[in-house]
């Protein structure tokens, strides 16, 4: 099996068992690992480090714009998901936003700690001052009506059909 490992795989656990599996991660995940324990796990697992292709990054960003997740996903999150697409691997992450986009893109994913999303969600961009709603593809972060900073909120949820472990 091929596993694409997010930063949480190294930061939020004391041990990982990926024996007889191929493991991969991205250069940006490596940059996020600061403490001794995380770096030690990285050296033990020794995943192949791959920068995902631009086309795979584009696919993730387009979907994240449609769901409203684009402003909550980090570049590292986007890269991990894109690598999952590229190598057709299982994305391993405890990040609910990563899990949500993986579900949207029909990418198999797992949680390292067992903390999983239970519902698929979509966000809406809106102005908290005047209440105006914006399309998630709207590029600005300031309301063009009243000038306040825009925020996101979850507006739709859908129960997941399968349970992940």
C-alpha positions in Angstrom: 0.0 0.0 0.0 1.1 3.6 -0.6 0.6 6.1 2.2 1.0 9.9 1.9 1.9 11.2 5.3 0.8 14.6 6.6 2.7 16.5 9.4 0.3 15.2 12.0 1.7 11.7 11.4 5.0 12.8 12.8 3.9 15.4 15.3 0.8 13.8 17.0 2.0 10.3 17.6 4.9 8.4 19.3 5.1 5.5 16.9 3.9 4.6 13.4 3.6 1.2 11.8 3.9 1.3 8.1 5.8 -2.0 7.7 5.6 -3.5 4.2 4.1 -0.2 2.9 5.5 2.5 0.7 5.5 5.9 2.5 5.6 9.3 0.9 5.5 12.9 2.0 6.2 16.4 0.6 9.1 18.8 1.2 6.7 21.2 3.0 5.8 18.5 5.5 9.5 18.1 6.3 9.8 21.9 6.9 7.0 21.7 9.5 8.8 19.2 11.6 10.7 21.1 14.3 11.0 18.9 17.4 13.3 16.0 18.0 10.6 13.3 18.2 9.0 14.3 14.9 12.4 14.3 13.2 13.3 10.9 14.7 10.1 9.4 13.4 10.8 10.9 10.0 14.2 9.2 10.0 12.8 5.8 11.1 10.0 5.8 8.6 12.2 7.4 5.9 9.4 8.3 3.4 10.1 9.2 -0.2 9.9 13.0 -0.5 8.1 14.2 -3.6 7.0 17.6 -4.7 3.5 17.1 -6.3 2.9 18.0 -10.0 1.3 21.4 -10.8 -1.7 19.7 -12.4 -2.5 17.8 -9.2 -2.1 21.0 -7.1 -4.5 22.7 -9.5 -7.1 20.0 -9.0 -7.0 20.3 -5.2 -7.1 24.1 -5.3 -10.1 24.2 -7.7 -12.1 21.8 -5.4 -11.1 23.7 -2.3 -12.4 26.9 -3.9 -15.7 25.3 -4.6 -16.1 23.9 -1.1 -14.8 27.1 0.6 -11.8 25.3 2.1 -9.2 27.2 0.1 -8.6 29.7 2.9 -8.4 27.1 5.7 -6.0 24.7 3.9 -2.3 25.4 4.2 0.0 25.0 1.2 1.3 21.9 3.0 -2.2 20.5 3.2 -2.8 21.2 -0.5 0.5 19.5 -1.4 -0.2 16.4 0.7 -3.6 16.0 -1.0 -2.1 16.6 -4.4 0.5 13.9 -3.8 -2.3 11.5 -2.9 -3.8 12.1 -6.3 -0.5 11.8 -8.1 0.6 8.5 -6.7 -2.9 7.2 -6.0 -2.1 6.7 -2.4 -3.9 6.9 0.9 -3.6 10.3 2.6 -2.9 10.0 6.3 -4.0 13.1 8.3 -5.8 14.1 11.5 -6.7 17.5 9.9 -10.5 17.6 9.3 -10.1 20.1 6.4 -7.7 17.7 4.7 -10.1 14.8 5.3 -13.0 16.9 3.9 -11.3 17.6 0.6 -10.1 14.0 0.3 -13.7 12.9 0.6 -14.8 15.6 -2.0 -12.1 14.3 -4.4 -12.8 10.7 -3.6 -9.2 10.1 -2.3 -8.9 7.4 0.2 -7.7 8.7 3.6 -7.0 7.6 7.1 -6.5 9.3 10.5 -3.4 8.5 12.5 -5.1 9.0 15.8 -8.6 7.8 15.0 -10.0 11.3 14.9 -12.2 11.4 11.8 -14.7 13.7 10.3 -18.2 12.4 10.6 -19.8 14.7 8.1 -18.8 16.2 4.8 -19.0 20.0 5.0 -19.1 23.0 2.7 -18.2 26.6 3.7 -19.7 29.9 2.7 -17.9 33.2 2.5 -19.8 36.0 4.1 -19.6 39.5 5.8 -20.3 39.3 9.5 -21.2 43.0 9.6 -23.8 43.4 6.8 -24.6 39.7 6.1 -23.8 39.7 2.4 -22.9 36.2 1.1 -20.1 35.8 -1.5 -19.3 33.0 -3.9 -16.4 30.9 -2.6 -14.5 31.8 -5.8 -14.7 35.5 -4.9 -11.0 36.5 -4.7 -11.3 39.4 -2.1 -11.3 39.2 1.6 -13.0 42.5 2.2 -16.8 43.2 1.8 -17.4 45.4 -1.2 -20.6 46.7 0.5 -19.4 47.8 4.0 -15.6 47.2 4.0 -15.5 44.5 6.8 -13.2 41.5 6.7 -15.0 38.4 5.3 -15.3 35.2 7.2 -16.2 31.6 6.5 -18.9 29.4 8.1 -20.0 25.9 7.6 -23.4 26.0 5.8 -23.9 22.4 4.5 -23.1 19.1 6.1 -23.7 15.6 4.8 -23.2 12.5 6.8 -20.5 10.2 5.6 -21.6 6.8 4.4 -18.4 4.9 5.4 -16.5 5.0 8.6 -12.7 5.4 8.4 -10.2 4.0 10.8 
